[in-house]
Amino acid sequence: MSQLFSPLQLKNHTLKNRIVVSPMCQYTAIDGFATDWHLVHLGQFATGQAAAIIQEATAVVPEGRITYGDLGIWSDAHIEKLQQITQFIKQQNCIPGIQLAHAGRKASCEKPWITRDQIAPNQTNGWQTVAPSTIPFHEKDHPPVALTKEDILQTIDAFKQAAIRSIQAGYEIIELHGAHGYLIHQFFSPLINNRLDEYGGSFENRIRFLLEIIEAIQPILTTQSLWVRISATDWSEGGWTIEESVALAKILQEKGVEVIDVSTGGGVRQQQITTGLNYQVPFAAAIKSETSLVVGAVGEIKTGPQAEAILQQNEADLLFIAREFLRDPHFVMTAAQQLQVEIPWAPQYERGKE
């Protein structure tokens, strides 16, 4: 029997298979507001039988956006369109999730199909970035301002308020973005965080920001599932390590996190990564072997048999897939055909089976 198409039971939710649509920034929002593009983009994956969809990095404050085209959830006004999106996803027997994010020093950038360069605070569509320390991501970037203790507390509250709005908008999964060099990850990494207070230095201090966000959010969750995405390594000497990721995962398990979404890299420009099929899977496997968290693997997963093998080898519980969904929005149906597994299709599409 295919593990890829077996259900996964969480505390309050059942995923109908093991394929999750990974967050994919579209850079198409206006002042943080979702548009019909987001409805159609996410909706196609739901009609294509994905088990769950995690919406792109959605900023908890305006200055937390990667670009001026990012989605936001810092205002109650953002909720209405997001409700339309979650309602459609649920109608397709798919679980809607949202990734709450703050880009930190990697914010205030141009859309990637234009330049990707950071936009200076005094230029149109630019703003002053913040971070744990004043170290810029790129030497040509405008240096970030180091967050004060008061700033940190305000940011934690912004994540809490964003989670409240996410629940009102209908999301059943709340994922905190602690990967790819964005703000939470910036606190983790000694290459980025050189603070001397209780948020810097030791491992316990560097993970404090994330844990305080979790502590702020947990009381407002009812049936929602809390997930965390991490970069399991900085791929750079002196940076965040897989050993620290395993230690963090054990703590997240104690804090009530249900799923850890294991990616890597993105923190520093000097990272040395050799990519290829399954190149990030060993990091997920290392965490799975040490915890009882539900573990998601990512990265260059392109076919049903490839995904099935990862599960059969007990390297992960879920597959988070992004680029293959851009190439094939109905990848789940394709994977089922590749594995010769019969799955339900949306009735409107049944004729495609003939």
C-alpha positions in Angstrom: 0.0 0.0 0.0 1.2 3.5 -0.8 2.3 5.5 2.2 2.1 8.7 0.1 -1.6 8.2 -0.2 -2.3 7.1 3.3 -4.0 9.5 5.7 -2.1 11.3 8.5 -3.9 11.9 11.8 -3.0 15.0 13.8 -4.7 16.0 17.0 -7.6 17.8 15.4 -7.1 17.2 11.7 -6.7 14.4 9.2 -4.6 14.9 6.2 -6.0 12.8 3.3 -2.5 12.1 1.9 1.1 13.1 2.7 1.5 15.9 0.2 1.5 19.5 1.4 1.8 22.5 -0.9 4.7 24.5 0.4 4.5 28.3 0.8 5.4 30.1 -2.5 5.6 33.8 -2.5 3.7 35.4 -5.4 4.7 39.0 -4.9 1.3 40.0 -6.2 -0.4 41.6 -3.2 -1.4 45.2 -2.9 -0.6 46.8 0.5 -0.7 43.3 1.9 -4.2 42.5 0.4 -4.8 39.2 -1.3 -6.2 39.3 -4.9 -8.0 36.9 -7.2 -4.5 35.7 -8.2 -4.0 34.3 -4.8 -7.5 32.7 -4.8 -6.9 31.0 -8.2 -3.2 30.1 -7.4 -4.1 28.3 -4.2 -7.4 27.1 -5.3 -6.0 25.0 -8.1 -3.9 23.0 -5.7 -7.0 22.3 -3.6 -9.0 21.1 -6.6 -5.9 18.9 -7.5 -6.3 16.9 -4.2 -3.4 18.3 -2.1 -3.9 17.4 1.6 -3.0 20.8 2.9 -1.9 24.2 1.5 0.4 26.6 3.4 -0.1 30.1 2.1 3.0 32.1 1.2 4.9 34.0 3.8 2.4 36.5 5.2 3.8 39.5 7.0 2.7 40.3 10.5 3.8 43.9 10.1 4.3 46.1 7.0 8.1 46.2 7.4 8.2 42.4 7.7 7.4 42.0 4.0 10.2 40.7 1.7 8.8 42.9 -1.0 6.1 45.5 -1.4 4.1 42.8 -3.2 3.9 40.4 -0.2 0.7 39.3 1.5 0.1 40.8 5.0 -2.2 40.2 7.9 -1.4 43.2 10.1 -4.9 44.6 9.6 -8.4 43.3 10.2 -9.1 44.6 6.7 -7.0 41.8 5.2 -9.3 39.1 6.6 -12.2 39.3 4.1 -10.4 38.2 1.0 -8.5 35.6 2.9 -11.8 34.1 4.2 -12.8 33.7 0.6 -9.6 31.7 -0.1 -9.9 29.5 3.0 -13.6 28.7 2.3 -12.8 27.6 -1.2 -9.9 25.4 -0.1 -12.1 23.7 2.6 -14.8 23.1 0.1 -12.3 20.9 -1.8 -11.6 18.7 1.3 -8.2 20.4 1.8 -6.8 22.0 4.9 -5.8 25.7 4.6 -2.7 26.9 6.4 -0.9 30.2 6.6 2.8 31.0 7.1 3.2 33.9 9.5 6.5 35.7 8.7 8.7 38.7 9.3 11.6 39.1 6.9 13.9 41.1 9.2 17.0 42.2 7.4 15.9 40.5 4.2 12.9 42.8 3.8 12.4 45.9 1.6 13.4 44.1 -1.6 12.3 44.5 -5.2 10.2 41.8 -6.8 12.4 38.9 -7.9 11.5 39.1 -11.6 12.7 42.7 -11.6 16.0 42.7 -9.6 15.7 41.1 -6.2 17.9 44.0 -4.9 17.1 45.6 -1.6 15.3 49.0 -1.9 16.8 51.8 0.3 14.5 53.4 2.9 14.5 56.7 1.0 13.4 55.1 -2.2 9.9 54.3 -3.5 8.6 51.0 -2.1 11.5 50.8 0.4 11.6 51.0 4.2 14.1 50.7 7.1 14.7 47.0 7.9 15.2 45.6 11.4 17.1 42.6 12.7 18.6 41.1 15.9 21.9 43.0 15.0 23.0 45.6 12.6 24.7 43.2 10.2 23.3 43.5 6.6 22.6 40.4 4.5 24.6 41.9 1.6 27.4 44.4 1.9 25.5 46.8 -0.5 22.3 46.6 1.6 21.2 49.4 3.9 22.1 48.2 7.4 19.2 47.0 9.6 18.4 48.6 12.9 18.9 46.3 15.9 15.6 45.6 17.6 15.3 46.9 21.2 13.7 44.7 23.9 10.6 46.8 23.5 10.7 46.2 19.7 11.0 42.5 20.3 7.9 42.4 22.6 5.9 44.4 20.1 6.9 42.0 17.3 5.9 39.0 19.4 2.5 40.7 19.9 2.3 41.3 16.2 2.7 37.5 15.6 0.0 36.9 18.2 -2.4 39.4 16.6 -1.7 37.9 13.2 -2.5 34.5 14.5 -5.8 35.8 15.9 -6.7 37.2 12.5 -5.6 34.0 10.8 -8.1 32.0 12.9 -10.8 34.6 12.0 -9.9 34.2 8.3 -10.4 30.4 8.6 -6.9 28.9 8.6 -6.5 25.6 10.3 -2.7 25.5 10.3 -0.6 28.3 11.6 3.0 27.9 10.5 5.7 30.1 11.9 8.5 30.9 9.4 11.8 30.3 11.2 13.8 29.5 8.0 15.6 31.0 5.0 17.3 33.8 6.8 14.1 35.7 7.9 13.7 37.2 11.3 13.2 34.2 13.5 16.1 32.4 11.8 18.2 35.6 12.2 17.9 35.2 15.9 19.0 31.5 15.7 22.2 32.1 13.8 25.4 33.2 15.5 26.5 34.5 12.1 23.6 37.0 12.1 22.9 37.5 15.8 25.7 39.1 17.9 23.5 40.4 20.7 24.8 40.5 24.2 21.4 40.4 26.0 19.0 37.5 26.7 18.3 37.1 23.0 21.9 36.5 21.9 24.9 34.3 22.7 23.8 30.9 24.0 21.6 28.4 22.2 18.9 29.0 24.8 19.0 32.8 24.2 19.0 32.6 20.4 15.8 30.4 20.4 14.1 32.6 23.0 12.4 34.8 20.4 10.6 31.9 18.7 9.7 30.3 22.0 8.1 33.5 23.2 6.1 33.8 20.0 4.9 30.3 20.5 4.0 31.0 24.2 2.0 34.1 23.0 0.1 32.2 20.3 -0.7 28.9 22.1 -3.4 30.3 24.4 -5.5 31.6 21.4 -5.4 28.3 19.5 -8.5 26.1 19.7 -8.5 23.4 17.0 -5.7 24.9 14.9 -2.5 23.0 14.4 0.8 24.8 15.1 3.7 24.2 12.7 7.2 25.6 12.5 9.5 25.8 9.5 13.2 25.9 10.2 16.4 26.0 8.2 18.2 23.0 9.8 21.6 24.3 8.9 23.2 27.6 7.7 25.5 25.6 5.4 28.3 27.9 6.7 31.0 27.4 9.3 30.1 29.0 12.6 26.4 29.1 11.8 23.3 27.3 12.9 23.7 23.5 12.9 21.7 20.3 12.5 22.6 19.5 16.1 21.0 22.7 17.3 18.0 22.0 15.0 17.5 18.6 16.7 17.7 20.2 20.1 15.2 22.9 19.1 12.9 20.2 17.7 12.8 18.4 21.0 11.8 21.7 22.7 9.2 22.5 20.1 7.6 19.1 20.7 7.3 19.9 24.4 5.7 23.3 23.5 2.9 21.7 21.6 4.2 22.2 18.0 2.7 19.4 15.9 4.7 19.6 12.7 8.3 20.7 11.9 8.9 21.7 8.3 12.6 21.1 7.6 14.3 23.2 5.0 17.9 24.6 5.1 19.9 27.6 4.2 19.1 31.2 3.2 20.6 32.9 6.2 24.0 34.1 4.9 25.4 34.8 1.5 28.5 32.7 2.1 26.5 29.5 2.4 27.9 26.5 0.5 25.1 24.3 -0.8 25.3 21.3 -3.1 21.8 20.9 -4.4 20.2 17.9 -6.0 17.3 15.4 -5.6 16.5 14.9 -1.9 19.5 17.1 -0.8 17.6 18.4 2.2 15.9 15.1 3.2 18.8 13.9 5.5 18.1 16.9 7.8 14.5 15.9 8.1 15.5 12.3 8.7 17.9 13.4 11.5 15.1 15.2 13.3 12.6 12.4 12.8 15.0 9.9 14.3 15.3 12.0 17.5 11.8 13.2 18.1 8.2 12.2 17.8 7.2 15.3 15.9 5.5 15.0 12.6 8.4 15.8 10.2 8.1 17.4 6.7 10.8 17.1 4.1 11.4 19.5 1.3 13.6 20.2 -1.7 13.8 18.9 -5.3 11.0 16.3 -4.7 9.6 15.9 -8.2 7.9 12.5 -8.6 5.5 10.2 -6.8 7.9 7.3 -6.6 10.6 9.6 -5.2 8.2 10.9 -2.5 7.0 7.4 -1.7 10.6 6.2 -1.2 11.3 9.0 1.3 8.3 7.8 3.4 9.1 4.1 3.0 12.6 4.8 4.3 11.1 6.5 7.3 12.9 9.8 6.6 9.8 12.0 6.9 6.1 11.9 7.5 5.1 14.6 5.0 6.4 16.0 1.8 6.3 19.8 1.3 6.4 20.5 -2.4 6.6 23.9 -4.2 8.2 24.1 -7.6 6.7 20.9 -8.9 3.3 22.4 -8.2 4.2 25.4 -10.3 5.0 23.0 -13.1 2.1 20.7 -12.5 -0.7 22.2 -10.3 -2.3 18.8 -10.1 0.9 17.0 -9.1 -1.0 14.9 -6.5 -3.1 13.4 -9.3 0.1 12.8 -11.4 1.9 11.2 -8.4 -1.1 8.9 -7.9 -1.0 7.8 -11.6 2.7 7.2 -11.3 2.2 4.9 -8.3 -0.9 3.3 -9.8 -3.0 4.5 -6.9 -6.7 5.3 -7.4 -7.7 8.6 -5.6 -10.9 10.6 -5.9 -10.9 13.5 -8.3 -13.1 16.5 -8.1 -16.3 15.4 -9.9 -15.9 18.3 -12.4 -12.6 16.7 -13.5 -13.8 13.0 -13.6 -14.0 13.0 -17.4 -10.2 13.4 -17.5 -9.8 9.9 -16.2 -11.5 8.4 -19.4 
